[in-house]
Amino acid sequence: MSKLDFKGKHVVITGGNSGLGLALATALAKDGARLTLMARNAAKLETAAADITAAHPGAVVQTQSLDVTDEAAAAKAMNAAAEAQGGIDALINNAGILREGYFQNLAAEDFRQVMEINYFGVLNATRAALPHLQKSKGRLINVASVAGLVGAFGYTPYCASKHALVGLTSCLRYELEPMGITVQLVCPAEFDSPMVDELDKSRTPENRAHVLTIPKSTMDGIVAGVMKGLTTDRYEIVPTGMARAAVKASRLAPGMLRRAGNKAIAKVYQGPAASSL
C-alpha cells in the first residue's frame, strides 16, 4: 500500500459496527478507502454502513457478519471480502471486549472470553487475511491498548489479552515485513466509547483512579491520532500526548510510574472484601 494514501484501497475492519472501528471506518471512507466491516451483529453492521454512506455519499461499504473466535468463519469471511472487492489491502483488527473487576471476584470464564476475542480473534482474522495481504503487499493494523504495555488495577483479563496481542504483533512485524506487509500496533489509552460507557456503570473505584491518571480522551482525538499514524510506516501508534508520556515513563522510569499508580489507588482503595458486603 502506498504511504500517505488510502484512496481506492480495500480496508477490512473487525468490530467495525461501533466505537473506534466505526469511527475509523468513517475517517477512511472520507479518504476514499473501500471498506468491509465485520462484526457479529448483522443489523448493527447494516446501520453502520448506512451511516457511513450517508456521511460520505458514494463510499463503498460492504459488510460481513463474523464471530472472530470462529476460525473457519473468519477464513470464509475474508475470502468473501477479498473476492467482492478484488483483494485486501489492509486489515484493522479492532474487535475486542473488556472485563474489569477484582481478580478474586472474576470467573475463569471472564479470562477465557476476553482472550478468545482479543487475542485468538485477532489470530484468526490475521491468518485468514494473510494470503490476501501477501498478494497486495498490504498492511496489518492491530488495535491493542496502553493496557497492553503496562498493567492496570482491575484489568487482569484485559491487560493479559492485550499484552499477548502486543507480543504477537511484535513477532509478526519481523515475519511479515520481509514479505512486503507493513505491520502497525495501535495502543490508545482510555477514550469515550460504548465499551467504556458500559464499564463506567460498574468499574471498581481503584480502576477508575488508576486508569484515569491518563485523562480519558475523546473519540475524535483518538481517531485523529490513529489516522495520522496510519499515513506513515511507524510501527507503534500511541494516539495522544499524555498516553505517549506514560508509555515513555513505563520504559525509562518504571518505578516512578508504579509509585504514581500506587498513590492513586491508595487514595480510594476498598478491595474485594468491600465489594462483597
Disulfide bonds with the S-S distance in Angstrom:
none
